[in-house]
Amino acid sequence: MRILIAEDDRRIAAALGLALSAAGFVPEYATDGEDAWFRGDTEPFDAIILDLGLPVLDGLTILKRWRRANRRAPVLILTARGQWDERVEGIEAGADDYVVKPFRMEEVVARMRAIVRRAAGFASSQIEIGDLLLDTRTMQVMRDGLPVALTPQEYRLLVFMAHQRGRVVSQIEITEHLYAQDFERASNAVEVLIGRLRKRLGANIIVTRRGFGYMLGGSEA
């Protein structure tokens, strides 16, 4: 799940990136408003952290542009502006949540999980997939009450496919949401990753739709 961190304070951005990486997200960065607006307008992010006080173009203007262009990625506003009317303005402009600086990293991560989950239509952090239970809060996959060990990339693939439940996802789309833009990978990286996940969780966990892509299925005992 790729996250855009639009924050001009590099120290804060780096700390957010580390916390989100540990939570299973793939962070990308923008340090000014023009870059943030362009990337959010042209790249498929699963969620965005947006600082209102960005240089060149302010965060509220960026958010309004995205929403006018029907860009639907969930947005968490992160700012030092804490007045209630400013929070209301941000929410009315299309933000999904709002955190005021200074903040706890744990809170930001929890709120990011929540807005991504809600955008996919899930009310709980626990997602059932056949005989599996995926908990996005603890980052655990359970079968019959016992944990199943996954690599970080296998876990990210399972979470992404779970959030796309009910639709076919192309290989290109999986690549766009699973890897950082500058990450070097083999041309068959997605196929290899899907193959590994099938070996761990069952051949039907991800079903191939020939000529179209992949779709979440169910696990096998």
C-alpha positions in Angstrom: 0.0 0.0 0.0 1.8 3.2 -1.2 1.5 6.3 0.9 2.5 9.8 -0.2 4.0 11.9 2.6 3.7 15.6 1.6 5.8 17.2 4.3 8.5 19.9 3.9 10.1 19.1 7.3 12.5 16.3 6.3 13.0 15.1 9.9 9.3 14.7 10.4 8.9 13.1 6.9 11.7 10.6 7.6 10.2 9.6 11.0 6.8 9.2 9.4 8.3 7.1 6.7 10.0 4.8 9.2 6.9 4.3 11.2 4.7 3.6 8.2 7.2 1.2 6.7 7.2 -0.7 10.0 3.4 -0.9 9.7 3.5 -2.4 6.2 3.1 0.7 4.1 5.4 1.9 1.2 6.1 5.6 1.8 6.9 8.1 -1.0 7.8 11.8 -0.3 7.1 15.2 -1.6 8.6 18.3 0.0 6.8 21.1 -1.7 3.2 21.7 -2.8 3.7 21.7 -6.5 5.4 18.2 -6.4 2.8 16.9 -3.9 -0.1 18.1 -6.1 1.4 16.6 -9.3 2.2 13.2 -7.7 -1.2 13.0 -6.1 -2.8 13.9 -9.4 -0.9 11.4 -11.5 0.1 8.5 -9.3 -2.1 5.8 -7.6 -1.5 6.2 -3.9 -3.6 4.3 -1.4 -3.5 7.3 1.0 -1.8 10.7 1.5 -0.5 12.5 4.5 -0.8 16.2 3.6 0.9 19.1 5.5 -1.2 22.3 5.1 1.9 24.6 5.4 3.8 23.3 2.3 5.9 25.8 0.3 5.0 26.8 -3.3 1.4 25.6 -3.0 -0.4 25.2 0.3 -2.0 22.0 1.3 -5.6 23.2 1.4 -5.4 24.4 -2.2 -3.9 21.0 -3.2 -6.7 19.1 -1.5 -9.4 21.1 -3.2 -7.7 20.6 -6.6 -7.5 16.8 -6.0 -11.2 16.6 -5.0 -12.3 18.8 -8.0 -10.4 16.4 -10.2 -12.2 13.4 -8.5 -8.9 12.1 -7.0 -10.3 9.9 -4.2 -7.2 8.7 -2.3 -7.9 9.1 1.5 -6.1 12.2 2.9 -4.9 12.7 6.4 -4.1 16.4 7.1 -1.1 16.9 9.3 -0.5 20.4 10.5 0.5 22.8 13.2 -2.7 24.7 12.7 -5.0 23.6 15.5 -7.9 26.0 15.5 -11.3 24.2 15.2 -12.4 26.3 12.3 -9.3 25.4 10.3 -10.0 21.7 11.1 -13.5 22.1 9.8 -12.3 23.8 6.7 -9.9 20.9 6.0 -12.6 18.3 6.5 -15.1 20.2 4.4 -12.5 20.5 1.6 -12.3 16.7 1.4 -9.9 15.5 4.1 -10.7 12.1 5.7 -8.9 12.9 9.0 -6.9 15.5 10.8 -3.9 15.4 13.2 -2.3 18.4 14.8 1.4 18.7 15.5 3.0 17.7 17.8 1.7 14.2 17.5 2.4 10.6 18.4 3.6 8.4 15.6 1.4 5.6 16.9 -1.7 7.8 16.4 -0.8 8.7 12.9 -0.2 5.1 11.9 -3.5 4.0 13.5 -5.4 6.8 11.7 -3.8 5.9 8.4 -4.8 2.2 8.8 -8.3 3.4 9.6 -8.8 5.7 6.6 -7.4 3.1 4.2 -9.6 0.4 5.8 -12.7 2.6 5.5 -12.0 3.5 1.9 -12.0 -0.2 1.1 -15.3 -0.7 3.0 -14.0 -2.5 6.1 -15.2 -1.4 9.5 -12.8 -3.6 11.4 -9.0 -4.2 11.3 -9.8 -8.0 11.0 -10.5 -9.3 7.5 -11.7 -12.9 6.9 -10.4 -14.6 3.8 -11.7 -18.2 3.6 -10.2 -20.0 6.6 -7.7 -17.2 7.2 -8.0 -14.1 9.5 -5.9 -11.1 8.5 -5.4 -8.5 11.2 -4.1 -5.2 9.8 -3.5 -3.8 13.3 -1.2 -6.6 14.5 0.0 -7.4 11.0 -0.7 -11.1 11.6 -2.3 -13.8 9.5 -4.0 -16.6 11.4 -5.3 -20.0 10.3 -7.4 -21.9 12.9 -6.1 -19.6 15.6 -2.4 -20.2 14.7 -0.2 -17.6 13.1 1.1 -18.0 9.6 4.6 -16.6 8.9 4.7 -14.2 5.9 7.6 -12.1 4.6 6.9 -8.3 4.6 6.3 -8.3 0.9 4.0 -11.3 1.0 2.0 -9.6 3.7 1.8 -6.3 1.7 0.5 -8.3 -1.3 -2.2 -10.0 0.8 -3.3 -6.8 2.4 -3.5 -5.0 -1.0 -5.5 -7.8 -2.6 -7.8 -8.0 0.5 -8.5 -4.2 0.1 -9.4 -4.9 -3.6 -11.8 -7.8 -2.8 -14.4 -8.3 -5.5 -12.5 -7.0 -8.5 -9.7 -8.1 -10.8 -6.4 -6.3 -10.4 -3.9 -6.1 -13.2 -0.2 -6.9 -12.7 0.7 -3.2 -13.4 -1.7 -2.0 -10.7 -0.2 -4.5 -8.2 3.3 -3.2 -9.1 2.2 0.4 -8.6 0.8 -0.2 -5.2 3.4 -2.7 -3.8 6.7 -1.1 -4.7 8.3 2.3 -4.3 8.6 4.2 -7.6 12.4 3.9 -7.6 12.6 0.3 -6.4 14.4 -2.0 -8.8 12.7 -5.3 -9.3 12.7 -8.2 -11.8 10.1 -8.1 -14.6 8.5 -11.2 -13.1 8.5 -10.0 -9.5 4.7 -10.0 -9.1 4.3 -13.5 -10.5 7.1 -14.8 -8.2 5.5 -13.1 -5.2 2.0 -14.5 -6.0 3.5 -18.0 -6.4 5.1 -17.7 -2.9 1.9 -16.6 -1.3 0.0 -19.5 -2.9 2.5 -22.0 -1.5 2.1 -20.5 2.0 -1.7 -20.0 2.0 -3.2 -22.2 -0.7 -3.4 -22.2 -4.5 -6.7 -20.4 -4.5 -5.7 -17.5 -2.3 -5.2 -15.4 -5.5 -7.0 -16.5 -8.6 -5.6 -15.7 -12.1 -8.1 -14.2 -14.6 -6.3 -14.9 -17.9 -5.7 -11.7 -19.9 -7.0 -9.5 -17.1 -5.0 -10.0 -13.9 -5.6 -11.4 -10.5 -8.4 -11.6 -7.9 -8.6 -12.5 -4.3 -9.9 -16.0 -3.8 -10.0 -18.1 -0.7 -7.4 -20.2 1.1 -7.0 -24.0 1.2 -6.6 -26.0 4.3 
